[in-house]
Amino acid sequence: MTDPIETYTQEDFSVEIYLDPHAPNPRVDFCNLGRFCVTDWFNESLDPKDIIWQPEQSLKDHHGSPIPVLLPVYKYDHGGLTLKTTPFSCPWDSGQIGWIYATEDDLKKCHLAQAVTPKIIDTATQVLAAEVQQLSDYLSGQVYGYKTYQDNNLWDSCWGFYGGSDEAKANAVAEIRHYLGNTPATRTKTIQLLGA
């Protein structure tokens, strides 16, 4: 285990924030709505349903289903990898590497709908952008976890916070506050305040 990247105290607890060394690959280990169609530069990070970009073959021909949601995927590669659905400002180390998309059949199945509505398309667009961001966080090592100690004993830990350490910190604080709000002394005080 590596050293914590941040340590702080919350109430009577010590909290340590770490980079997650065993973060799950979100394209392989999670269920995703979107499918990638990209160049082969990172195919070990892709789900088996994702395909390698073959510009001569249209996606509709490949799936036989209309594609109502299609977002470009851009890569920035300069000392680390970053992905987005909008272009990067650097023209030398970045460029479009493919697409993320959802077929009409995917959307109907996901939403248990007979037809794809504008609201479903809007929601799916947000989900696909989030899937690209989550993969970017994974590829750039921006996945975190925490350990919480009370009296130098491990009390709690949780891992797999993609995108930044703030969510890991917030989760640790919420767990501590929940625990403190449910201690016998606190419950007794609450009962007395309610007049029970």
C-alpha positions as CSV (number, residue, x, y, z in Angstrom):
1,M,0.0,0.0,0.0
2,T,1.3,3.4,-0.8
3,D,1.4,6.4,1.6
4,P,-1.7,8.5,2.0
5,I,-1.9,11.6,-0.2
6,E,-3.8,13.4,2.5
7,T,-4.5,12.9,6.2
8,Y,-6.8,14.9,8.4
9,T,-8.8,14.6,11.7
10,Q,-12.6,14.6,11.9
11,E,-14.1,14.5,15.4
12,D,-12.1,11.7,17.2
13,F,-11.2,10.0,13.9
14,S,-8.1,10.1,11.7
15,V,-8.9,9.9,8.0
16,E,-6.3,9.0,5.3
17,I,-7.0,9.5,1.6
18,Y,-5.2,7.3,-0.9
19,L,-5.0,6.8,-4.6
20,D,-6.8,3.5,-5.3
21,P,-4.1,1.0,-6.6
22,H,-6.7,-1.6,-7.5
23,A,-9.5,0.5,-9.1
24,P,-11.8,-1.5,-11.3
25,N,-11.8,-0.7,-15.0
26,P,-15.2,0.9,-15.6
27,R,-15.4,-0.4,-19.2
28,V,-14.8,-4.0,-18.2
29,D,-16.1,-4.3,-14.6
30,F,-19.2,-2.1,-14.7
31,C,-22.4,-2.1,-16.8
32,N,-22.4,0.7,-19.3
33,L,-25.0,2.2,-21.6
34,G,-22.5,3.5,-24.2
35,R,-20.4,1.7,-26.7
36,F,-17.0,2.9,-27.8
37,C,-15.9,2.9,-31.4
38,V,-12.3,4.0,-31.2
39,T,-8.9,3.5,-32.7
40,D,-7.0,0.5,-31.2
41,W,-4.7,2.6,-29.0
42,F,-6.3,1.4,-25.7
43,N,-8.3,-1.7,-26.5
44,E,-7.2,-3.5,-23.4
45,S,-9.3,-0.9,-21.5
46,L,-12.5,-1.5,-23.4
47,D,-15.5,-3.7,-22.9
48,P,-15.9,-6.6,-25.4
49,K,-19.0,-5.0,-26.8
50,D,-16.9,-1.9,-27.8
51,I,-15.4,-2.0,-31.4
52,I,-12.4,-0.8,-33.1
53,W,-13.0,2.2,-35.3
54,Q,-13.2,1.3,-39.0
55,P,-14.1,4.5,-40.8
56,E,-15.2,2.7,-43.9
57,Q,-18.0,0.9,-42.0
58,S,-20.9,3.0,-40.7
59,L,-22.1,2.3,-37.1
60,K,-25.6,1.9,-38.3
61,D,-24.6,-0.8,-40.8
62,H,-22.7,-2.5,-37.9
63,H,-25.6,-2.6,-35.6
64,G,-28.7,-2.5,-37.8
65,S,-30.3,0.0,-35.4
66,P,-30.4,3.8,-35.6
67,I,-28.0,5.7,-33.4
68,P,-29.8,8.6,-31.6
69,V,-26.9,9.4,-29.3
70,L,-23.4,9.8,-30.8
71,L,-20.6,11.8,-29.1
72,P,-17.1,12.3,-30.3
73,V,-14.2,11.1,-28.0
74,Y,-11.0,13.2,-27.9
75,K,-7.7,12.1,-26.3
76,Y,-5.0,14.3,-24.8
77,D,-1.7,12.4,-24.4
78,H,1.1,14.3,-22.8
79,G,2.6,12.7,-19.7
80,G,-0.7,11.0,-19.1
81,L,-4.0,10.2,-20.8
82,T,-7.2,12.3,-20.6
83,L,-10.4,11.8,-22.5
84,K,-13.3,14.2,-23.2
85,T,-16.3,14.6,-25.5
86,T,-15.1,18.1,-26.5
87,P,-11.8,19.0,-28.2
88,F,-8.7,19.9,-26.2
89,S,-7.0,23.2,-26.9
90,C,-3.7,21.6,-27.7
91,P,-3.6,20.5,-31.4
92,W,-0.2,18.7,-31.1
93,D,-1.0,16.2,-28.3
94,S,-4.7,15.7,-28.8
95,G,-7.3,14.7,-31.4
96,Q,-10.4,12.7,-32.0
97,I,-9.9,9.0,-31.5
98,G,-13.5,7.8,-32.1
99,W,-17.0,7.9,-30.7
100,I,-19.2,6.8,-27.9
101,Y,-22.7,6.0,-28.8
102,A,-25.9,4.3,-27.8
103,T,-28.2,2.6,-30.3
104,E,-32.0,3.0,-30.3
105,D,-32.3,-0.6,-29.1
106,D,-29.9,0.1,-26.2
107,L,-32.0,3.1,-25.1
108,K,-35.3,1.2,-25.3
109,K,-33.9,-1.7,-23.3
110,C,-32.2,0.6,-20.7
111,H,-35.4,2.7,-20.2
112,L,-37.9,-0.1,-20.7
113,A,-39.5,2.1,-23.4
114,Q,-41.3,1.5,-26.6
115,A,-40.0,4.6,-28.2
116,V,-37.0,6.9,-27.7
117,T,-38.1,10.3,-26.5
118,P,-36.1,13.6,-26.4
119,K,-35.8,13.2,-22.6
120,I,-34.3,9.8,-23.0
121,I,-31.8,11.1,-25.5
122,D,-30.9,14.0,-23.2
123,T,-30.4,11.6,-20.3
124,A,-28.4,9.2,-22.4
125,T,-26.1,12.1,-23.7
126,Q,-25.3,13.0,-20.1
127,V,-24.7,9.3,-19.2
128,L,-22.3,8.8,-22.2
129,A,-20.3,12.0,-21.3
130,A,-20.0,10.7,-17.7
131,E,-18.8,7.3,-19.0
132,V,-16.1,9.0,-21.0
133,Q,-15.1,11.0,-17.9
134,Q,-15.0,7.9,-15.7
135,L,-12.8,6.1,-18.1
136,S,-10.5,9.2,-18.3
137,D,-10.3,9.2,-14.5
138,Y,-9.4,5.5,-14.5
139,L,-6.7,5.9,-17.3
140,S,-5.2,8.9,-15.5
141,G,-5.1,7.2,-12.1
142,Q,-7.6,9.6,-10.6
143,V,-9.4,7.0,-8.4
144,Y,-9.3,7.3,-4.6
145,G,-10.2,5.6,-1.4
146,Y,-10.0,6.3,2.3
147,K,-9.2,4.6,5.6
148,T,-10.7,5.9,8.8
149,Y,-9.0,5.2,12.2
150,Q,-10.4,5.5,15.7
151,D,-7.9,5.1,18.6
152,N,-5.3,3.9,16.0
153,N,-7.6,1.0,15.0
154,L,-8.9,0.7,11.5
155,W,-12.6,1.7,11.7
156,D,-13.8,2.0,8.1
157,S,-12.5,2.1,4.6
158,C,-14.0,2.5,1.1
159,W,-12.5,2.6,-2.4
160,G,-13.4,3.4,-5.9
161,F,-14.1,7.2,-5.9
162,Y,-13.5,8.3,-9.5
163,G,-12.5,11.8,-10.4
164,G,-11.1,13.4,-7.3
165,S,-10.4,12.9,-3.6
166,D,-13.3,15.3,-2.6
167,E,-15.9,12.5,-2.9
168,A,-13.8,10.1,-0.8
169,K,-13.4,12.8,1.8
170,A,-17.1,13.6,1.8
171,N,-18.0,9.9,2.2
172,A,-15.6,9.5,5.1
173,V,-17.1,12.5,6.9
174,A,-20.6,11.3,6.2
175,E,-19.9,7.9,7.7
176,I,-18.3,9.4,10.8
177,R,-21.2,11.8,11.3
178,H,-23.7,9.0,10.7
179,Y,-21.9,6.9,13.3
180,L,-21.7,9.7,15.8
181,G,-25.4,10.5,15.3
182,N,-26.3,7.0,16.2
183,T,-24.2,6.4,19.3
184,P,-26.1,5.4,22.5
185,A,-25.3,8.8,24.1
186,T,-26.7,10.7,21.1
187,R,-29.8,8.5,20.9
188,T,-30.5,9.1,24.6
189,K,-30.1,12.9,24.2
190,T,-32.4,12.8,21.2
191,I,-35.0,10.8,23.1
192,Q,-34.8,13.3,26.0
193,L,-35.2,16.3,23.7
194,L,-38.3,14.7,22.2
195,G,-39.8,14.2,25.6
196,A,-40.2,10.4,25.2
